[in-house]
Amino acid sequence: MTIESTTNVEYGFGTKAIHAGAPIDPTTGAVIEPLSLSTTFAQSEPSKPVGLYEYSRSANPNRDNFEAAVAALEKAKHAIALSSGSATTALIIQSLPMNSHIISGGDVYGGTHRYFTKVGVTHGVTSTFVGNLVEDLESKIQENTKLVWLETPSNPTLTVTDIAKVASILKNHEAKTGSKILLAVDNTFLSPYISNPLEHGADVVVHSVTKYINGHSDVVMGVLATNSDELHDRFRFLQNAIGSIPSPFDSWLAHRGLKTLHLRVRQAATSAQQIAQFLTQHPAVLKVNYPGLKSDPNHEIVVKQHRDSLGGGMISFRINGGAKAASTFTSSTKFFTLAESLGGIESLVEVPAIMTHGGIPKEERESNGVFDDLVRVSVGIEDTDDLIEDVRQALEKASK
Ligand SMILES: *Cc1c(COP(=O)(O)O)cnc(C)c1O
């Protein structure tokens, strides 16, 4: 069986994860796609390829299959894979006209902030970061605003934003002025299992595949997905022209990882919910950020925007005792490895202020809730009880 990446076929998520972009090999019958390492493909006469492919940067079977699978899971017409999440961000920015203005949510991924402010400037990109897109977006729109960048939940304070509301502000703007502003949603933290931003009005959805989609912390890769043929053509052209493409092997590995996305994300989110509840009751914890908590200020949006109101696998919390306690906690966990990144089968823990978000000026960081005592947790798929016990003993060490 083959499932095409069409939006009108509504199989369940797990069925699509296993079968989309996974044709049985017609010559050998192989159930798992062969790895296609050839960089070039034979032609029968000039400019007449024997098969579907010419040169591996432009397209290759493993990347095509991975893209088809992601498109199916994001309920998109098209997906385009790149060599990293950052290359995906870069590609979207490079697709904008010279001197474009971007409006971005405040606490975005550190590398995204860095790209907007340090790299985009070389082709005249300016950016405005706002604390709350729903409230602040309209007043920040300029004549040259071409893109709104939204991360939900945000990183690392896990603030959920109502995508449909942001999309409707942009639709109204377009109706009034005739100028279209693209809405890009970085869906890395939730994965397509929990949320499909295109359904809520985003024009393009972006993932660092490095995180949940691959899920095994052994591939750096990115992908974007869209329903727009025009955007797809533009991005596809740039994918080939810029050449920041993933290798066939990475495409193959990420495709393998994606097949268990639903199982991994559900397990991680189920554990994260219990760990977050445990943290809220612990005296050494000042504040817990977790969208799955009923007490979360944006839980209402979670209920309408996330599958089964799942909060995802990421938690952040402020620990009593400042930077020192954060350091002791993160060095004392047994199963939560102290490391950057997230979304893998193994649990990780880090201190954003000096690790992932160290490049953002302190004042700007703190205005977004990223204090020195903030700890970020990526919950893996180990047994829930073992994870809770690990958090408990590390909190005890940190509060001594
Ligand atoms: C990791 C990450 C990125 C960047 O992806 P890379 O694959 O590391 O380049 C972008 N956005 C978010 C939310 C991320 O977590």
The ligand as an SDF file (V2000), in Angstrom:
LIG
                    3D

 15 15  0  0  0  0  0  0  0  0999 V2000
   16.7000   23.3040   17.3230 C   0  0  0  0  0  0  0  0  0  0  0  0
   15.7080   24.2850   16.8790 C   0  0  0  0  0  0  0  0  0  0  0  0
   15.8740   25.0030   15.6900 C   0  0  0  0  0  0  0  0  0  0  0  0
   17.1260   24.8820   14.8360 C   0  0  0  0  0  0  0  0  0  0  0  0
   17.2560   23.6180   14.3120 O   0  0  0  0  0  0  0  0  0  0  0  0
   18.6680   22.9280   13.9600 P   0  0  0  0  0  0  0  0  0  0  0  0
   18.2530   21.6400   13.3720 O   0  0  0  0  0  0  0  0  0  0  0  0
   19.4350   22.7920   15.2330 O   0  0  0  0  0  0  0  0  0  0  0  0
   19.3620   23.8340   13.0080 O   0  0  0  0  0  0  0  0  0  0  0  0
   14.8690   25.8770   15.3190 C   0  0  0  0  0  0  0  0  0  0  0  0
   13.7590   26.0430   16.0680 N   0  0  0  0  0  0  0  0  0  0  0  0
   13.5860   25.3860   17.2190 C   0  0  0  0  0  0  0  0  0  0  0  0
   12.3470   25.6210   18.0180 C   0  0  0  0  0  0  0  0  0  0  0  0
   14.5400   24.4860   17.6660 C   0  0  0  0  0  0  0  0  0  0  0  0
   14.3530   23.8510   18.8250 O   0  0  0  0  0  0  0  0  0  0  0  0
  1  2  1  0
  2  3  1  0
  2 14  2  0
  3  4  1  0
  3 10  2  0
  4  5  1  0
  5  6  1  0
  6  7  2  0
  6  8  1  0
  6  9  1  0
 10 11  1  0
 11 12  2  0
 12 13  1  0
 12 14  1  0
 14 15  1  0
M  END
$$$$
